Amino acid sequence: MIADVLAEATEKMTKAVEVAKEDFATVRTGRANPQLFQKIMVEYYGTPTPLAQLASLQNPEARTIIITPYDKSALKEIEKAIVNFPNLGANPSNDGEIIRVTMPELTEDRRKEYVKIVKQKAEDCKVAIRNVRRKAKDDLDALKSEVGDDEVARAEKELEAITKRATDAADEAFKKKEAELLEV
């Protein structure tokens, strides 16, 4: 029972760190990266659809992405979704066949803004980790009558170690992304 609680907590904390890393990937550095467009939802026949399901994305140059829609009728909607997507700062151009997105150069102020966004995402990850820890601790406390105080105390120490590893992983991912963003 205790092992199940700890395994579930470990899995959920690991998942929270992975989600944070995916979110970090959507915050751009100096290069155009197709991952930046992963979270863009396009209104396609009345249904919000991920851009990756509607088009292929290619990265021919450092600051350019070419989006080739599978259905040419979706060009306008894709272009509108890119323009309206927050924190991207991209200016798409549509030639009737493809959409060419050129990313502007990052200024120092813009880089610092991105660091703030990444820091908030890292903090959200840590909050999620602490919420998982709180639930696991409640589950362990509920088991006290069945397994005894010593076992629960040992499991709580293990839970703290798991939590520390997860928060350290989140901090490490943040520091790596921050260095990447501030690198000129």
PyMOL commands that set and color helices and strands:
alter all, ss='L'
color gray80, all
select helices_A, chain A and resi 2-25+34-37+51-54+72-84+108-142+144-147+149-182
alter helices_A, ss='H'
color red, helices_A
select strands_A, chain A and resi 41-44+47-50+55-61+64-69+91-94+99-102
alter strands_A, ss='S'
color yellow, strands_A
deselect
rebuild
show_as cartoon
